[in-house]
């Protein structure tokens, strides 16, 4: 929208509140897992919660069939090889 600008301070406060709330829930049920489409955007343990012990095998498949990383999403298999914005391989 013309003239509109994001309120970054409010966005950072909201993100911190969501992360804190998710931390409380993880404390209650630490091994509950997650659905990929519902995983916390800032979850530091997303590999285990979303893919569990299957992650290493899934990463090997990803590297074999998508070596250039064409199909990359935030908290998707192999995404740790990309910058936070998803534009640069690290």
C-alpha positions as a Markdown table, in Angstrom:
| # | Residue | x | y | z |
|---|---|---|---|---|
| 1 | Unk | 0.0 | 0.0 | 0.0 |
| 2 | Unk | 1.4 | 3.4 | -0.8 |
| 3 | Unk | 2.6 | 5.2 | 2.2 |
| 4 | Unk | 2.4 | 2.2 | 4.5 |
| 5 | Unk | 5.5 | 1.0 | 6.3 |
| 6 | Unk | 6.0 | -2.0 | 8.6 |
| 7 | Unk | 6.3 | -1.5 | 12.3 |
| 8 | Unk | 9.5 | -3.5 | 12.8 |
| 9 | Unk | 9.6 | -2.9 | 16.6 |
| 10 | Unk | 6.1 | -4.3 | 16.9 |
| 11 | Unk | 6.9 | -7.2 | 14.6 |
| 12 | Unk | 9.9 | -8.1 | 16.7 |
| 13 | Unk | 7.9 | -7.9 | 19.9 |
| 14 | Unk | 5.2 | -10.2 | 18.4 |
| 15 | Unk | 7.8 | -12.6 | 17.2 |
| 16 | Unk | 9.4 | -12.7 | 20.7 |
| 17 | Unk | 6.0 | -13.3 | 22.3 |
| 18 | Unk | 5.2 | -16.2 | 19.9 |
| 19 | Unk | 8.6 | -17.7 | 20.5 |
| 20 | Unk | 8.2 | -17.5 | 24.3 |
| 21 | Unk | 4.7 | -19.0 | 24.1 |
| 22 | Unk | 6.0 | -21.9 | 22.0 |
| 23 | Unk | 8.8 | -22.4 | 24.5 |
| 24 | Unk | 6.2 | -22.9 | 27.3 |
| 25 | Unk | 4.3 | -25.4 | 25.2 |
| 26 | Unk | 7.6 | -27.3 | 24.4 |
| 27 | Unk | 8.3 | -27.4 | 28.1 |
| 28 | Unk | 5.0 | -29.1 | 28.7 |
| 29 | Unk | 5.3 | -31.6 | 25.8 |
| 30 | Unk | 8.9 | -31.6 | 24.6 |
| 31 | Unk | 8.6 | -34.4 | 22.1 |
| 32 | Unk | 5.2 | -33.6 | 20.7 |
| 33 | Unk | 6.6 | -33.0 | 17.2 |
| 34 | Unk | 5.0 | -30.7 | 14.7 |
| 35 | Unk | 3.3 | -30.4 | 11.3 |
| 36 | Unk | 5.6 | -28.7 | 8.8 |
| 37 | Unk | 2.9 | -26.2 | 7.8 |
| 38 | Unk | 2.3 | -25.4 | 11.5 |
| 39 | Unk | 5.9 | -25.4 | 12.8 |
| 40 | Unk | 7.1 | -22.4 | 14.6 |
| 41 | Unk | 9.0 | -20.1 | 12.2 |
| 42 | Unk | 11.7 | -19.5 | 14.8 |
| 43 | Unk | 11.9 | -23.0 | 16.3 |
| 44 | Unk | 15.6 | -23.8 | 16.7 |
| 45 | Unk | 14.9 | -27.6 | 16.9 |
| 46 | Unk | 12.7 | -27.7 | 13.7 |
| 47 | Unk | 14.7 | -30.7 | 12.2 |
| 48 | Unk | 13.9 | -33.0 | 15.0 |
| 49 | Unk | 10.3 | -31.8 | 15.6 |
| 50 | Unk | 9.3 | -31.9 | 12.0 |
| 51 | Unk | 11.3 | -34.9 | 10.6 |
| 52 | Unk | 12.7 | -36.8 | 13.7 |
| 53 | Unk | 15.2 | -39.5 | 13.0 |
| 54 | Unk | 14.4 | -39.4 | 9.3 |
| 55 | Unk | 16.1 | -36.1 | 8.7 |
| 56 | Unk | 19.6 | -37.4 | 7.7 |
| 57 | Unk | 18.0 | -39.8 | 5.2 |
| 58 | Unk | 15.7 | -37.1 | 3.8 |
| 59 | Unk | 18.7 | -34.7 | 3.5 |
| 60 | Unk | 20.6 | -37.4 | 1.5 |
| 61 | Unk | 17.7 | -37.8 | -0.9 |
| 62 | Unk | 17.3 | -34.0 | -1.2 |
| 63 | Unk | 21.0 | -33.6 | -2.1 |
| 64 | Unk | 20.8 | -36.4 | -4.6 |
| 65 | Unk | 17.7 | -35.3 | -6.5 |
| 66 | Unk | 17.9 | -31.5 | -5.9 |
| 67 | Unk | 21.6 | -30.7 | -5.8 |
| 68 | Unk | 21.1 | -27.1 | -6.8 |
| 69 | Unk | 18.4 | -26.5 | -4.1 |
| 70 | Unk | 15.7 | -25.4 | -6.5 |
| 71 | Unk | 13.0 | -26.6 | -4.0 |
| 72 | Unk | 13.9 | -24.8 | -0.8 |
| 73 | Unk | 11.5 | -23.6 | 1.9 |
| 74 | Unk | 12.0 | -22.1 | 5.4 |
| 75 | Unk | 12.6 | -25.1 | 7.8 |
| 76 | Unk | 12.5 | -27.5 | 4.9 |
| 77 | Unk | 15.0 | -30.3 | 4.3 |
| 78 | Unk | 18.3 | -28.7 | 3.4 |
| 79 | Unk | 17.2 | -25.2 | 4.2 |
| 80 | Unk | 20.0 | -24.8 | 6.7 |
| 81 | Unk | 22.4 | -24.6 | 3.7 |
| 82 | Unk | 20.7 | -21.3 | 2.7 |
| 83 | Unk | 20.6 | -17.8 | 4.1 |
| 84 | Unk | 17.7 | -16.8 | 6.3 |
| 85 | Unk | 16.0 | -15.0 | 3.4 |
| 86 | Unk | 16.5 | -18.1 | 1.2 |
| 87 | Unk | 18.3 | -16.3 | -1.6 |
| 88 | Unk | 21.9 | -17.2 | -0.9 |
| 89 | Unk | 23.5 | -20.6 | -0.4 |
| 90 | Unk | 25.9 | -20.6 | 2.5 |
